[in-house]
Amino acid sequence: MKTLLIKTHEVWLETMMAAFMSQTNSRQTLYEFSDILWRHFTWIEHELIQSGDPYDYDRDTIPIKVTHLRDVLSNLSRRLSEIDLQLIVCTNRDLAHRISTDLRYIEGVISRMSNEVVTAFDASRTIDRIALTQEATDALTLFLFEESYKEYELIMIYNYLKAHSDDAFLNRIFQILIDESFFHLRSFGSMMAEMGILGVPRVIHKSLYQVESVEQFLRDGIEEEIAAKQQCLDLSAAVSKESKELAAFFDFINFQEDYHVSLMREALDHYAQMKA
């Protein structure tokens, strides 16, 4: 089951990366499939928790640098078939049947997708045909690399905390933060693909999600969100002369971070009340 979790983790990420690469209607379909594979991941994780088996979020590196979408889609089809075969280890036969039928359908649809030339790795570093200054381009590049990893990290951390919590109040907050990070990750990933600098987030060390103190994690998280807000403001200012639309997007992300801080403060207050 632990191997099944790892392989599902990898294929979920690879499917999302494939969505970033696509420039046709296939992108939305691949996004939807990545959502399904993410649910598979959380369901398998739940089975591991129920059985008391220790696990972590370790995984192999995922090579995605291709020139044609067909290359990554063929690899995805192979991975999906391998996972289907590995489902024999899942003792929850209803879950195994659900995942298996999903995988077979997804594989069938992927096999019929049109091929595309992939420009997500051409290092053009241009977006929306906007003539950004070198300074603004460098700032945007650095921001996207840092923040795409951070959002992936937050998805995994909050998912781990939610999976190990029975507190409905906290789980509601964790789920909101997961959903928000998914939106940010997809937004930044799409921008990275357009700029030709797409990359898979690095593996997260287990010390980041197997936290000793959730309260301390939340306090540190508030400081990180405040720092991210400032990065958004700086980036908005850097690109505002060349693109009001791009500046408005980063202002939009900045204001969303305000609510994230508020949610984490709510979670901290909840912990304080539980101890009172």
Solvent accessible surface area in square Angstrom, and as a share of the most:
residue,aa,sasa,rsa
1,M,52,0.23
2,K,98,0.41
3,T,74,0.43
4,L,2,0.01
5,L,2,0.01
6,I,50,0.25
7,K,56,0.24
8,T,3,0.02
9,H,1,0.01
10,E,1,0.00
11,V,0,0.00
12,W,0,0.00
13,L,0,0.00
14,E,1,0.00
15,T,1,0.00
16,M,0,0.00
17,M,3,0.01
18,A,0,0.00
19,A,0,0.00
20,F,1,0.01
21,M,4,0.02
22,S,0,0.00
23,Q,118,0.53
24,T,70,0.41
25,N,139,0.71
26,S,16,0.10
27,R,67,0.24
28,Q,103,0.46
29,T,38,0.22
30,L,0,0.00
31,Y,23,0.09
32,E,87,0.39
33,F,13,0.05
34,S,0,0.00
35,D,51,0.26
36,I,36,0.18
37,L,1,0.00
38,W,26,0.09
39,R,98,0.36
40,H,0,0.00
41,F,1,0.00
42,T,34,0.20
43,W,78,0.28
44,I,0,0.00
45,E,2,0.01
46,H,97,0.43
47,E,37,0.17
48,L,1,0.00
49,I,47,0.24
50,Q,128,0.57
51,S,75,0.48
52,G,61,0.59
53,D,59,0.31
54,P,104,0.65
55,Y,24,0.09
56,D,46,0.24
57,Y,4,0.02
58,D,77,0.40
59,R,16,0.06
60,D,84,0.43
61,T,112,0.65
62,I,11,0.05
63,P,104,0.66
64,I,10,0.05
65,K,161,0.68
66,V,30,0.17
67,T,91,0.53
68,H,73,0.33
69,L,0,0.00
70,R,69,0.25
71,D,72,0.38
72,V,3,0.02
73,L,0,0.00
74,S,56,0.36
75,N,37,0.19
76,L,0,0.00
77,S,21,0.14
78,R,121,0.44
79,R,29,0.10
80,L,1,0.01
81,S,42,0.27
82,E,71,0.32
83,I,4,0.02
84,D,30,0.15
85,L,141,0.70
86,Q,55,0.25
87,L,6,0.03
88,I,143,0.72
89,V,72,0.42
90,C,1,0.01
91,T,128,0.74
92,N,56,0.29
93,R,138,0.50
94,D,121,0.63
95,L,20,0.10
96,A,3,0.02
97,H,125,0.56
98,R,96,0.35
99,I,1,0.01
100,S,12,0.08
101,T,56,0.32
102,D,23,0.12
103,L,2,0.01
104,R,153,0.56
105,Y,141,0.54
106,I,2,0.01
107,E,49,0.22
108,G,22,0.21
109,V,26,0.15
110,I,1,0.00
111,S,65,0.42
112,R,176,0.64
113,M,18,0.08
114,S,80,0.52
115,N,78,0.40
116,E,20,0.09
117,V,99,0.57
118,V,13,0.08
119,T,58,0.34
120,A,3,0.02
121,F,35,0.14
122,D,81,0.42
123,A,67,0.52
124,S,53,0.34
125,R,68,0.25
126,T,73,0.42
127,I,5,0.02
128,D,93,0.48
129,R,243,0.89
130,I,31,0.16
131,A,91,0.71
132,L,26,0.13
133,T,69,0.40
134,Q,118,0.53
135,E,138,0.62
136,A,1,0.01
137,T,13,0.08
138,D,64,0.33
139,A,38,0.30
140,L,0,0.00
141,T,20,0.11
142,L,109,0.54
143,F,8,0.03
144,L,0,0.00
145,F,95,0.39
146,E,75,0.34
147,E,8,0.04
148,S,9,0.06
149,Y,25,0.10
150,K,25,0.11
151,E,5,0.02
152,Y,2,0.01
153,E,22,0.10
154,L,14,0.07
155,I,0,0.00
156,M,0,0.00
157,I,3,0.02
158,Y,3,0.01
159,N,10,0.05
160,Y,30,0.11
161,L,14,0.07
162,K,66,0.28
163,A,37,0.29
164,H,91,0.40
165,S,25,0.16
166,D,153,0.79
167,D,34,0.18
168,A,83,0.64
169,F,82,0.34
170,L,5,0.03
171,N,29,0.15
172,R,127,0.46
173,I,0,0.00
174,F,2,0.01
175,Q,65,0.29
176,I,44,0.22
177,L,5,0.02
178,I,3,0.01
179,D,76,0.39
180,E,41,0.18
181,S,5,0.03
182,F,26,0.11
183,F,88,0.37
184,H,0,0.00
185,L,3,0.01
186,R,49,0.18
187,S,20,0.13
188,F,1,0.01
189,G,2,0.02
190,S,26,0.17
191,M,20,0.09
192,M,3,0.01
193,A,6,0.04
194,E,84,0.38
195,M,0,0.00
196,G,3,0.03
197,I,20,0.10
198,L,12,0.06
199,G,26,0.25
200,V,39,0.22
201,P,10,0.06
202,R,157,0.57
203,V,53,0.30
204,I,6,0.03
205,H,120,0.53
206,K,100,0.42
207,S,71,0.46
208,L,71,0.35
209,Y,2,0.01
210,Q,67,0.30
211,V,38,0.22
212,E,186,0.83
213,S,50,0.32
214,V,34,0.19
215,E,26,0.12
216,Q,86,0.38
217,F,31,0.13
218,L,0,0.00
219,R,114,0.42
220,D,69,0.36
221,G,7,0.07
222,I,13,0.07
223,E,112,0.50
224,E,88,0.39
225,E,8,0.04
226,I,76,0.38
227,A,58,0.45
228,A,2,0.02
229,K,39,0.17
230,Q,96,0.43
231,Q,64,0.28
232,C,1,0.01
233,L,76,0.38
234,D,81,0.42
235,L,6,0.03
236,S,10,0.06
237,A,71,0.55
238,A,39,0.30
239,V,0,0.00
240,S,29,0.18
241,K,186,0.79
242,E,58,0.26
243,S,6,0.04
244,K,145,0.61
245,E,137,0.61
246,L,13,0.06
247,A,8,0.06
248,A,57,0.44
249,F,46,0.19
250,F,0,0.00
251,D,48,0.25
252,F,90,0.38
253,I,1,0.01
254,N,6,0.03
255,F,131,0.55
256,Q,36,0.16
257,E,3,0.01
258,D,65,0.34
259,Y,102,0.39
260,H,7,0.03
261,V,9,0.05
262,S,47,0.30
263,L,0,0.00
264,M,1,0.00
265,R,127,0.46
266,E,66,0.29
267,A,0,0.00
268,L,30,0.15
269,D,82,0.42
270,H,35,0.15
271,Y,36,0.14
272,A,58,0.45
273,Q,130,0.58
274,M,109,0.49
275,K,148,0.63
276,A,122,0.95
